[in-house]
Amino acid sequence: MYLEQTKTILGDVLNLGPAAAALTADSPLLGSLPELDSMAVVTLIGALEEHFGIVVDDDDISASTFATLGSLAHFVEQKAG
């Protein structure tokens, strides 16, 4: 559930279009998606907070959170749980 919803939000925020459908849990994000710059990370976090009803503190976020789609989805699941 979290993986698919996170993928949808990521695709929407980054305007990936059909390319978003090809993303898997192992798909690398930071450094691999040119659309995922610092401003996009801020926008993405806001969208995830709104969609899942979570609060993400600056201290919660690290590069490993955005390493792959799976790591990001896992992070969201931990925050929502």
PDB file of N, CA, C and O in Angstrom:
ATOM      1  N   MET A   1       0.825  -1.187   0.000  1.00  0.00           N
ATOM      2  CA  MET A   1       0.000   0.000   0.000  1.00  0.00           C
ATOM      3  C   MET A   1       0.874   1.257   0.000  1.00  0.00           C
ATOM      4  O   MET A   1       0.715   2.128  -0.855  1.00  0.00           O
ATOM      5  N   TYR A   2       1.792   1.344   0.959  1.00  0.00           N
ATOM      6  CA  TYR A   2       2.623   2.544   1.050  1.00  0.00           C
ATOM      7  C   TYR A   2       3.510   2.714  -0.168  1.00  0.00           C
ATOM      8  O   TYR A   2       3.729   3.835  -0.628  1.00  0.00           O
ATOM      9  N   LEU A   3       4.019   1.615  -0.693  1.00  0.00           N
ATOM     10  CA  LEU A   3       4.904   1.693  -1.850  1.00  0.00           C
ATOM     11  C   LEU A   3       4.181   2.289  -3.054  1.00  0.00           C
ATOM     12  O   LEU A   3       4.690   3.209  -3.693  1.00  0.00           O
ATOM     13  N   GLU A   4       3.006   1.770  -3.360  1.00  0.00           N
ATOM     14  CA  GLU A   4       2.259   2.260  -4.528  1.00  0.00           C
ATOM     15  C   GLU A   4       1.825   3.708  -4.349  1.00  0.00           C
ATOM     16  O   GLU A   4       1.921   4.503  -5.285  1.00  0.00           O
ATOM     17  N   GLN A   5       1.352   4.057  -3.163  1.00  0.00           N
ATOM     18  CA  GLN A   5       0.916   5.433  -2.922  1.00  0.00           C
ATOM     19  C   GLN A   5       2.100   6.396  -2.953  1.00  0.00           C
ATOM     20  O   GLN A   5       1.990   7.501  -3.483  1.00  0.00           O
ATOM     21  N   THR A   6       3.222   5.981  -2.390  1.00  0.00           N
ATOM     22  CA  THR A   6       4.422   6.822  -2.418  1.00  0.00           C
ATOM     23  C   THR A   6       4.897   7.011  -3.858  1.00  0.00           C
ATOM     24  O   THR A   6       5.304   8.107  -4.246  1.00  0.00           O
ATOM     25  N   LYS A   7       4.843   5.942  -4.641  1.00  0.00           N
ATOM     26  CA  LYS A   7       5.237   6.023  -6.051  1.00  0.00           C
ATOM     27  C   LYS A   7       4.339   7.002  -6.810  1.00  0.00           C
ATOM     28  O   LYS A   7       4.825   7.796  -7.616  1.00  0.00           O
ATOM     29  N   THR A   8       3.045   6.946  -6.556  1.00  0.00           N
ATOM     30  CA  THR A   8       2.101   7.848  -7.227  1.00  0.00           C
ATOM     31  C   THR A   8       2.389   9.304  -6.872  1.00  0.00           C
ATOM     32  O   THR A   8       2.413  10.173  -7.743  1.00  0.00           O
ATOM     33  N   ILE A   9       2.606   9.558  -5.588  1.00  0.00           N
ATOM     34  CA  ILE A   9       2.891  10.932  -5.145  1.00  0.00           C
ATOM     35  C   ILE A   9       4.212  11.410  -5.731  1.00  0.00           C
ATOM     36  O   ILE A   9       4.308  12.545  -6.198  1.00  0.00           O
ATOM     37  N   LEU A  10       5.230  10.558  -5.710  1.00  0.00           N
ATOM     38  CA  LEU A  10       6.529  10.911  -6.286  1.00  0.00           C
ATOM     39  C   LEU A  10       6.373  11.258  -7.769  1.00  0.00           C
ATOM     40  O   LEU A  10       6.905  12.265  -8.236  1.00  0.00           O
ATOM     41  N   GLY A  11       5.652  10.429  -8.493  1.00  0.00           N
ATOM     42  CA  GLY A  11       5.437  10.673  -9.920  1.00  0.00           C
ATOM     43  C   GLY A  11       4.709  11.976 -10.181  1.00  0.00           C
ATOM     44  O   GLY A  11       5.029  12.703 -11.122  1.00  0.00           O
ATOM     45  N   ASP A  12       3.718  12.268  -9.331  1.00  0.00           N
ATOM     46  CA  ASP A  12       2.953  13.509  -9.490  1.00  0.00           C
ATOM     47  C   ASP A  12       3.804  14.737  -9.185  1.00  0.00           C
ATOM     48  O   ASP A  12       3.803  15.704  -9.946  1.00  0.00           O
ATOM     49  N   VAL A  13       4.531  14.694  -8.067  1.00  0.00           N
ATOM     50  CA  VAL A  13       5.343  15.839  -7.646  1.00  0.00           C
ATOM     51  C   VAL A  13       6.453  16.131  -8.661  1.00  0.00           C
ATOM     52  O   VAL A  13       6.746  17.288  -8.963  1.00  0.00           O
ATOM     53  N   LEU A  14       7.061  15.068  -9.179  1.00  0.00           N
ATOM     54  CA  LEU A  14       8.177  15.246 -10.114  1.00  0.00           C
ATOM     55  C   LEU A  14       7.739  15.300 -11.574  1.00  0.00           C
ATOM     56  O   LEU A  14       8.570  15.448 -12.470  1.00  0.00           O
ATOM     57  N   ASN A  15       6.429  15.179 -11.812  1.00  0.00           N
ATOM     58  CA  ASN A  15       5.898  15.167 -13.182  1.00  0.00           C
ATOM     59  C   ASN A  15       6.602  14.126 -14.049  1.00  0.00           C
ATOM     60  O   ASN A  15       7.034  14.417 -15.164  1.00  0.00           O
ATOM     61  N   LEU A  16       6.711  12.911 -13.520  1.00  0.00           N
ATOM     62  CA  LEU A  16       7.420  11.852 -14.247  1.00  0.00           C
ATOM     63  C   LEU A  16       6.576  11.221 -15.354  1.00  0.00           C
ATOM     64  O   LEU A  16       7.110  10.559 -16.243  1.00  0.00           O
ATOM     65  N   GLY A  17       5.273  11.423 -15.299  1.00  0.00           N
ATOM     66  CA  GLY A  17       4.401  10.848 -16.318  1.00  0.00           C
ATOM     67  C   GLY A  17       4.495   9.335 -16.331  1.00  0.00           C
ATOM     68  O   GLY A  17       4.567   8.711 -15.272  1.00  0.00           O
ATOM     69  N   PRO A  18       4.496   8.727 -17.532  1.00  0.00           N
ATOM     70  CA  PRO A  18       4.525   7.267 -17.641  1.00  0.00           C
ATOM     71  C   PRO A  18       5.771   6.625 -17.038  1.00  0.00           C
ATOM     72  O   PRO A  18       5.744   5.445 -16.690  1.00  0.00           O
ATOM     73  N   ALA A  19       6.861   7.380 -16.907  1.00  0.00           N
ATOM     74  CA  ALA A  19       8.093   6.824 -16.336  1.00  0.00           C
ATOM     75  C   ALA A  19       7.892   6.395 -14.888  1.00  0.00           C
ATOM     76  O   ALA A  19       8.598   5.512 -14.402  1.00  0.00           O
ATOM     77  N   ALA A  20       6.941   7.007 -14.196  1.00  0.00           N
ATOM     78  CA  ALA A  20       6.688   6.654 -12.796  1.00  0.00           C
ATOM     79  C   ALA A  20       6.235   5.206 -12.670  1.00  0.00           C
ATOM     80  O   ALA A  20       6.547   4.548 -11.677  1.00  0.00           O
ATOM     81  N   ALA A  21       5.512   4.704 -13.646  1.00  0.00           N
ATOM     82  CA  ALA A  21       4.995   3.333 -13.602  1.00  0.00           C
ATOM     83  C   ALA A  21       6.120   2.307 -13.583  1.00  0.00           C
ATOM     84  O   ALA A  21       5.940   1.197 -13.081  1.00  0.00           O
ATOM     85  N   ALA A  22       7.269   2.668 -14.121  1.00  0.00           N
ATOM     86  CA  ALA A  22       8.398   1.738 -14.197  1.00  0.00           C
ATOM     87  C   ALA A  22       9.191   1.664 -12.888  1.00  0.00           C
ATOM     88  O   ALA A  22      10.043   0.790 -12.731  1.00  0.00           O
ATOM     89  N   LEU A  23       8.919   2.567 -11.958  1.00  0.00           N
ATOM     90  CA  LEU A  23       9.660   2.572 -10.701  1.00  0.00           C
ATOM     91  C   LEU A  23       9.291   1.362  -9.845  1.00  0.00           C
ATOM     92  O   LEU A  23       8.125   0.976  -9.758  1.00  0.00           O
ATOM     93  N   THR A  24      10.307   0.774  -9.214  1.00  0.00           N
ATOM     94  CA  THR A  24      10.100  -0.352  -8.299  1.00  0.00           C
ATOM     95  C   THR A  24      10.689   0.024  -6.940  1.00  0.00           C
ATOM     96  O   THR A  24      11.280   1.093  -6.787  1.00  0.00           O
ATOM     97  N   ALA A  25      10.527  -0.852  -5.967  1.00  0.00           N
ATOM     98  CA  ALA A  25      11.073  -0.595  -4.632  1.00  0.00           C
ATOM     99  C   ALA A  25      12.578  -0.382  -4.684  1.00  0.00           C
ATOM    100  O   ALA A  25      13.125   0.355  -3.863  1.00  0.00           O
ATOM    101  N   ASP A  26      13.249  -1.011  -5.626  1.00  0.00           N
ATOM    102  CA  ASP A  26      14.703  -0.909  -5.730  1.00  0.00           C
ATOM    103  C   ASP A  26      15.181   0.247  -6.601  1.00  0.00           C
ATOM    104  O   ASP A  26      16.384   0.440  -6.773  1.00  0.00           O
ATOM    105  N   SER A  27      14.246   1.015  -7.151  1.00  0.00           N
ATOM    106  CA  SER A  27      14.635   2.128  -8.023  1.00  0.00           C
ATOM    107  C   SER A  27      15.354   3.210  -7.219  1.00  0.00           C
ATOM    108  O   SER A  27      14.804   3.718  -6.242  1.00  0.00           O
ATOM    109  N   PRO A  28      16.576   3.568  -7.619  1.00  0.00           N
ATOM    110  CA  PRO A  28      17.298   4.628  -6.916  1.00  0.00           C
ATOM    111  C   PRO A  28      16.648   5.982  -7.181  1.00  0.00           C
ATOM    112  O   PRO A  28      16.155   6.241  -8.279  1.00  0.00           O
ATOM    113  N   LEU A  29      16.654   6.843  -6.163  1.00  0.00           N
ATOM    114  CA  LEU A  29      16.037   8.162  -6.302  1.00  0.00           C
ATOM    115  C   LEU A  29      17.094   9.261  -6.325  1.00  0.00           C
ATOM    116  O   LEU A  29      17.411   9.798  -7.386  1.00  0.00           O
ATOM    117  N   LEU A  30      17.641   9.598  -5.151  1.00  0.00           N
ATOM    118  CA  LEU A  30      18.613  10.694  -5.085  1.00  0.00           C
ATOM    119  C   LEU A  30      19.809  10.398  -5.973  1.00  0.00           C
ATOM    120  O   LEU A  30      20.419   9.333  -5.882  1.00  0.00           O
ATOM    121  N   GLY A  31      20.133  11.343  -6.823  1.00  0.00           N
ATOM    122  CA  GLY A  31      21.274  11.175  -7.713  1.00  0.00           C
ATOM    123  C   GLY A  31      20.928  10.447  -8.998  1.00  0.00           C
ATOM    124  O   GLY A  31      21.715  10.456  -9.945  1.00  0.00           O
ATOM    125  N   SER A  32      19.767   9.820  -9.045  1.00  0.00           N
ATOM    126  CA  SER A  32      19.369   9.080 -10.245  1.00  0.00           C
ATOM    127  C   SER A  32      18.228   9.747 -10.995  1.00  0.00           C
ATOM    128  O   SER A  32      18.093   9.591 -12.209  1.00  0.00           O
ATOM    129  N   LEU A  33      17.408  10.492 -10.260  1.00  0.00           N
ATOM    130  CA  LEU A  33      16.314  11.225 -10.897  1.00  0.00           C
ATOM    131  C   LEU A  33      16.685  12.705 -10.912  1.00  0.00           C
ATOM    132  O   LEU A  33      16.669  13.354  -9.867  1.00  0.00           O
ATOM    133  N   PRO A  34      17.016  13.241 -12.073  1.00  0.00           N
ATOM    134  CA  PRO A  34      17.425  14.653 -12.125  1.00  0.00           C
ATOM    135  C   PRO A  34      16.328  15.594 -11.622  1.00  0.00           C
ATOM    136  O   PRO A  34      16.610  16.707 -11.179  1.00  0.00           O
ATOM    137  N   GLU A  35      15.068  15.132 -11.697  1.00  0.00           N
ATOM    138  CA  GLU A  35      13.952  15.961 -11.234  1.00  0.00           C
ATOM    139  C   GLU A  35      13.943  16.118  -9.713  1.00  0.00           C
ATOM    140  O   GLU A  35      13.341  17.052  -9.184  1.00  0.00           O
ATOM    141  N   LEU A  36      14.614  15.201  -9.016  1.00  0.00           N
ATOM    142  CA  LEU A  36      14.590  15.206  -7.549  1.00  0.00           C
ATOM    143  C   LEU A  36      15.718  16.079  -7.010  1.00  0.00           C
ATOM    144  O   LEU A  36      16.741  15.578  -6.543  1.00  0.00           O
ATOM    145  N   ASP A  37      15.514  17.387  -7.084  1.00  0.00           N
ATOM    146  CA  ASP A  37      16.490  18.328  -6.533  1.00  0.00           C
ATOM    147  C   ASP A  37      16.012  18.758  -5.140  1.00  0.00           C
ATOM    148  O   ASP A  37      15.006  18.254  -4.642  1.00  0.00           O
ATOM    149  N   SER A  38      16.727  19.678  -4.528  1.00  0.00           N
ATOM    150  CA  SER A  38      16.411  20.053  -3.144  1.00  0.00           C
ATOM    151  C   SER A  38      15.008  20.642  -3.015  1.00  0.00           C
ATOM    152  O   SER A  38      14.316  20.369  -2.034  1.00  0.00           O
ATOM    153  N   MET A  39      14.584  21.434  -3.975  1.00  0.00           N
ATOM    154  CA  MET A  39      13.234  21.999  -3.911  1.00  0.00           C
ATOM    155  C   MET A  39      12.181  20.911  -4.090  1.00  0.00           C
ATOM    156  O   MET A  39      11.130  20.947  -3.450  1.00  0.00           O
ATOM    157  N   ALA A  40      12.460  19.960  -4.948  1.00  0.00           N
ATOM    158  CA  ALA A  40      11.510  18.868  -5.160  1.00  0.00           C
ATOM    159  C   ALA A  40      11.395  17.999  -3.913  1.00  0.00           C
ATOM    160  O   ALA A  40      10.315  17.491  -3.610  1.00  0.00           O
ATOM    161  N   VAL A  41      12.501  17.824  -3.183  1.00  0.00           N
ATOM    162  CA  VAL A  41      12.459  17.055  -1.935  1.00  0.00           C
ATOM    163  C   VAL A  41      11.517  17.730  -0.944  1.00  0.00           C
ATOM    164  O   VAL A  41      10.702  17.062  -0.308  1.00  0.00           O
ATOM    165  N   VAL A  42      11.624  19.055  -0.811  1.00  0.00           N
ATOM    166  CA  VAL A  42      10.752  19.805   0.103  1.00  0.00           C
ATOM    167  C   VAL A  42       9.288  19.652  -0.318  1.00  0.00           C
ATOM    168  O   VAL A  42       8.420  19.417   0.523  1.00  0.00           O
ATOM    169  N   THR A  43       9.020  19.783  -1.606  1.00  0.00           N
ATOM    170  CA  THR A  43       7.659  19.637  -2.123  1.00  0.00           C
ATOM    171  C   THR A  43       7.140  18.227  -1.897  1.00  0.00           C
ATOM    172  O   THR A  43       5.989  18.032  -1.507  1.00  0.00           O
ATOM    173  N   LEU A  44       7.999  17.243  -2.147  1.00  0.00           N
ATOM    174  CA  LEU A  44       7.618  15.843  -1.969  1.00  0.00           C
ATOM    175  C   LEU A  44       7.285  15.544  -0.510  1.00  0.00           C
ATOM    176  O   LEU A  44       6.295  14.870  -0.223  1.00  0.00           O
ATOM    177  N   ILE A  45       8.105  16.041   0.409  1.00  0.00           N
ATOM    178  CA  ILE A  45       7.842  15.813   1.830  1.00  0.00           C
ATOM    179  C   ILE A  45       6.503  16.426   2.218  1.00  0.00           C
ATOM    180  O   ILE A  45       5.730  15.814   2.956  1.00  0.00           O
ATOM    181  N   GLY A  46       6.226  17.620   1.732  1.00  0.00           N
ATOM    182  CA  GLY A  46       4.942  18.261   2.014  1.00  0.00           C
ATOM    183  C   GLY A  46       3.771  17.447   1.486  1.00  0.00           C
ATOM    184  O   GLY A  46       2.749  17.310   2.158  1.00  0.00           O
ATOM    185  N   ALA A  47       3.922  16.913   0.293  1.00  0.00           N
ATOM    186  CA  ALA A  47       2.849  16.099  -0.305  1.00  0.00           C
ATOM    187  C   ALA A  47       2.642  14.807   0.483  1.00  0.00           C
ATOM    188  O   ALA A  47       1.506  14.380   0.686  1.00  0.00           O
ATOM    189  N   LEU A  48       3.730  14.187   0.925  1.00  0.00           N
ATOM    190  CA  LEU A  48       3.631  12.960   1.721  1.00  0.00           C
ATOM    191  C   LEU A  48       2.979  13.251   3.067  1.00  0.00           C
ATOM    192  O   LEU A  48       2.142  12.478   3.533  1.00  0.00           O
ATOM    193  N   GLU A  49       3.359  14.363   3.691  1.00  0.00           N
ATOM    194  CA  GLU A  49       2.758  14.742   4.977  1.00  0.00           C
ATOM    195  C   GLU A  49       1.256  14.931   4.830  1.00  0.00           C
ATOM    196  O   GLU A  49       0.472  14.451   5.650  1.00  0.00           O
ATOM    197  N   GLU A  50       0.869  15.634   3.777  1.00  0.00           N
ATOM    198  CA  GLU A  50      -0.552  15.906   3.553  1.00  0.00           C
ATOM    199  C   GLU A  50      -1.329  14.624   3.258  1.00  0.00           C
ATOM    200  O   GLU A  50      -2.399  14.406   3.825  1.00  0.00           O
ATOM    201  N   HIS A  51      -0.807  13.790   2.391  1.00  0.00           N
ATOM    202  CA  HIS A  51      -1.509  12.575   1.968  1.00  0.00           C
ATOM    203  C   HIS A  51      -1.646  11.563   3.109  1.00  0.00           C
ATOM    204  O   HIS A  51      -2.714  10.983   3.304  1.00  0.00           O
ATOM    205  N   PHE A  52      -0.569  11.357   3.853  1.00  0.00           N
ATOM    206  CA  PHE A  52      -0.566  10.318   4.885  1.00  0.00           C
ATOM    207  C   PHE A  52      -0.877  10.853   6.287  1.00  0.00           C
ATOM    208  O   PHE A  52      -0.988  10.073   7.233  1.00  0.00           O
ATOM    209  N   GLY A  53      -1.020  12.176   6.429  1.00  0.00           N
ATOM    210  CA  GLY A  53      -1.313  12.749   7.741  1.00  0.00           C
ATOM    211  C   GLY A  53      -0.164  12.577   8.723  1.00  0.00           C
ATOM    212  O   GLY A  53      -0.382  12.318   9.906  1.00  0.00           O
ATOM    213  N   ILE A  54       1.066  12.724   8.225  1.00  0.00           N
ATOM    214  CA  ILE A  54       2.246  12.570   9.065  1.00  0.00           C
ATOM    215  C   ILE A  54       2.957  13.906   9.200  1.00  0.00           C
ATOM    216  O   ILE A  54       2.684  14.849   8.458  1.00  0.00           O
ATOM    217  N   VAL A  55       3.872  13.971  10.159  1.00  0.00           N
ATOM    218  CA  VAL A  55       4.727  15.145  10.334  1.00  0.00           C
ATOM    219  C   VAL A  55       6.168  14.672  10.220  1.00  0.00           C
ATOM    220  O   VAL A  55       6.588  13.758  10.930  1.00  0.00           O
ATOM    221  N   VAL A  56       6.917  15.295   9.331  1.00  0.00           N
ATOM    222  CA  VAL A  56       8.313  14.932   9.112  1.00  0.00           C
ATOM    223  C   VAL A  56       9.184  16.077   9.617  1.00  0.00           C
ATOM    224  O   VAL A  56       9.137  17.189   9.091  1.00  0.00           O
ATOM    225  N   ASP A  57       9.977  15.789  10.640  1.00  0.00           N
ATOM    226  CA  ASP A  57      10.904  16.785  11.168  1.00  0.00           C
ATOM    227  C   ASP A  57      12.182  16.770  10.337  1.00  0.00           C
ATOM    228  O   ASP A  57      12.531  15.752   9.739  1.00  0.00           O
ATOM    229  N   ASP A  58      12.872  17.896  10.305  1.00  0.00           N
ATOM    230  CA  ASP A  58      14.130  17.974   9.553  1.00  0.00           C
ATOM    231  C   ASP A  58      15.118  16.905  10.009  1.00  0.00           C
ATOM    232  O   ASP A  58      15.864  16.356   9.199  1.00  0.00           O
ATOM    233  N   ASP A  59      15.118  16.612  11.312  1.00  0.00           N
ATOM    234  CA  ASP A  59      16.049  15.621  11.852  1.00  0.00           C
ATOM    235  C   ASP A  59      15.741  14.202  11.389  1.00  0.00           C
ATOM    236  O   ASP A  59      16.597  13.320  11.460  1.00  0.00           O
ATOM    237  N   ASP A  60      14.502  13.983  10.911  1.00  0.00           N
ATOM    238  CA  ASP A  60      14.086  12.648  10.461  1.00  0.00           C
ATOM    239  C   ASP A  60      14.662  12.286   9.100  1.00  0.00           C
ATOM    240  O   ASP A  60      14.727  11.112   8.737  1.00  0.00           O
ATOM    241  N   ILE A  61      15.075  13.295   8.353  1.00  0.00           N
ATOM    242  CA  ILE A  61      15.416  13.096   6.953  1.00  0.00           C
ATOM    243  C   ILE A  61      16.920  12.937   6.774  1.00  0.00           C
ATOM    244  O   ILE A  61      17.713  13.715   7.306  1.00  0.00           O
ATOM    245  N   SER A  62      17.294  11.912   6.013  1.00  0.00           N
ATOM    246  CA  SER A  62      18.701  11.728   5.651  1.00  0.00           C
ATOM    247  C   SER A  62      18.753  11.278   4.195  1.00  0.00           C
ATOM    248  O   SER A  62      17.727  10.965   3.591  1.00  0.00           O
ATOM    249  N   ALA A  63      19.936  11.250   3.653  1.00  0.00           N
ATOM    250  CA  ALA A  63      20.085  10.813   2.268  1.00  0.00           C
ATOM    251  C   ALA A  63      19.593   9.379   2.103  1.00  0.00           C
ATOM    252  O   ALA A  63      19.052   9.022   1.056  1.00  0.00           O
ATOM    253  N   SER A  64      19.779   8.549   3.143  1.00  0.00           N
ATOM    254  CA  SER A  64      19.345   7.154   3.036  1.00  0.00           C
ATOM    255  C   SER A  64      17.824   7.033   2.920  1.00  0.00           C
ATOM    256  O   SER A  64      17.320   6.058   2.362  1.00  0.00           O
ATOM    257  N   THR A  65      17.095   8.018   3.442  1.00  0.00           N
ATOM    258  CA  THR A  65      15.629   8.017   3.310  1.00  0.00           C
ATOM    259  C   THR A  65      15.241   8.047   1.839  1.00  0.00           C
ATOM    260  O   THR A  65      14.273   7.404   1.431  1.00  0.00           O
ATOM    261  N   PHE A  66      15.992   8.789   1.052  1.00  0.00           N
ATOM    262  CA  PHE A  66      15.688   8.976  -0.364  1.00  0.00           C
ATOM    263  C   PHE A  66      16.580   8.123  -1.271  1.00  0.00           C
ATOM    264  O   PHE A  66      16.697   8.404  -2.463  1.00  0.00           O
ATOM    265  N   ALA A  67      17.199   7.099  -0.721  1.00  0.00           N
ATOM    266  CA  ALA A  67      18.089   6.252  -1.524  1.00  0.00           C
ATOM    267  C   ALA A  67      17.321   5.518  -2.614  1.00  0.00           C
ATOM    268  O   ALA A  67      17.735   5.510  -3.774  1.00  0.00           O
ATOM    269  N   THR A  68      16.196   4.897  -2.240  1.00  0.00           N
ATOM    270  CA  THR A  68      15.369   4.164  -3.207  1.00  0.00           C
ATOM    271  C   THR A  68      13.899   4.458  -2.930  1.00  0.00           C
ATOM    272  O   THR A  68      13.548   5.007  -1.886  1.00  0.00           O
ATOM    273  N   LEU A  69      13.062   4.090  -3.866  1.00  0.00           N
ATOM    274  CA  LEU A  69      11.621   4.240  -3.645  1.00  0.00           C
ATOM    275  C   LEU A  69      11.205   3.408  -2.433  1.00  0.00           C
ATOM    276  O   LEU A  69      10.375   3.840  -1.633  1.00  0.00           O
ATOM    277  N   GLY A  70      11.782   2.218  -2.299  1.00  0.00           N
ATOM    278  CA  GLY A  70      11.456   1.357  -1.167  1.00  0.00           C
ATOM    279  C   GLY A  70      11.839   1.973   0.172  1.00  0.00           C
ATOM    280  O   GLY A  70      11.079   1.876   1.135  1.00  0.00           O
ATOM    281  N   SER A  71      13.013   2.608   0.245  1.00  0.00           N
ATOM    282  CA  SER A  71      13.433   3.229   1.509  1.00  0.00           C
ATOM    283  C   SER A  71      12.521   4.404   1.852  1.00  0.00           C
ATOM    284  O   SER A  71      12.217   4.631   3.023  1.00  0.00           O
ATOM    285  N   LEU A  72      12.089   5.143   0.849  1.00  0.00           N
ATOM    286  CA  LEU A  72      11.178   6.258   1.091  1.00  0.00           C
ATOM    287  C   LEU A  72       9.815   5.748   1.559  1.00  0.00           C
ATOM    288  O   LEU A  72       9.239   6.296   2.499  1.00  0.00           O
ATOM    289  N   ALA A  73       9.301   4.712   0.916  1.00  0.00           N
ATOM    290  CA  ALA A  73       8.014   4.127   1.309  1.00  0.00           C
ATOM    291  C   ALA A  73       8.083   3.553   2.723  1.00  0.00           C
ATOM    292  O   ALA A  73       7.130   3.677   3.493  1.00  0.00           O
ATOM    293  N   HIS A  74       9.202   2.930   3.062  1.00  0.00           N
ATOM    294  CA  HIS A  74       9.391   2.378   4.407  1.00  0.00           C
ATOM    295  C   HIS A  74       9.397   3.492   5.439  1.00  0.00           C
ATOM    296  O   HIS A  74       8.797   3.356   6.505  1.00  0.00           O
ATOM    297  N   PHE A  75      10.071   4.590   5.129  1.00  0.00           N
ATOM    298  CA  PHE A  75      10.109   5.753   6.010  1.00  0.00           C
ATOM    299  C   PHE A  75       8.697   6.280   6.266  1.00  0.00           C
ATOM    300  O   PHE A  75       8.330   6.566   7.405  1.00  0.00           O
ATOM    301  N   VAL A  76       7.909   6.405   5.193  1.00  0.00           N
ATOM    302  CA  VAL A  76       6.536   6.899   5.324  1.00  0.00           C
ATOM    303  C   VAL A  76       5.714   5.941   6.185  1.00  0.00           C
ATOM    304  O   VAL A  76       4.942   6.374   7.041  1.00  0.00           O
ATOM    305  N   GLU A  77       5.883   4.642   5.955  1.00  0.00           N
ATOM    306  CA  GLU A  77       5.144   3.644   6.731  1.00  0.00           C
ATOM    307  C   GLU A  77       5.491   3.733   8.219  1.00  0.00           C
ATOM    308  O   GLU A  77       4.611   3.621   9.072  1.00  0.00           O
ATOM    309  N   GLN A  78       6.772   3.934   8.526  1.00  0.00           N
ATOM    310  CA  GLN A  78       7.194   4.075   9.930  1.00  0.00           C
ATOM    311  C   GLN A  78       6.563   5.297  10.563  1.00  0.00           C
ATOM    312  O   GLN A  78       6.101   5.241  11.703  1.00  0.00           O
ATOM    313  N   LYS A  79       6.537   6.421   9.820  1.00  0.00           N
ATOM    314  CA  LYS A  79       5.967   7.654  10.340  1.00  0.00           C
ATOM    315  C   LYS A  79       4.455   7.535  10.528  1.00  0.00           C
ATOM    316  O   LYS A  79       3.898   8.073  11.484  1.00  0.00           O
ATOM    317  N   ALA A  80       3.805   6.836   9.623  1.00  0.00           N
ATOM    318  CA  ALA A  80       2.341   6.698   9.665  1.00  0.00           C
ATOM    319  C   ALA A  80       1.906   5.683  10.704  1.00  0.00           C
ATOM    320  O   ALA A  80       0.810   5.778  11.257  1.00  0.00           O
ATOM    321  N   GLY A  81       2.776   4.703  10.969  1.00  0.00           N
ATOM    322  CA  GLY A  81       2.428   3.615  11.874  1.00  0.00           C
ATOM    323  C   GLY A  81       2.433   4.075  13.292  1.00  0.00           C
ATOM    324  O   GLY A  81       2.161   3.286  14.198  1.00  0.00           O
TER     325      GLY A  81
END
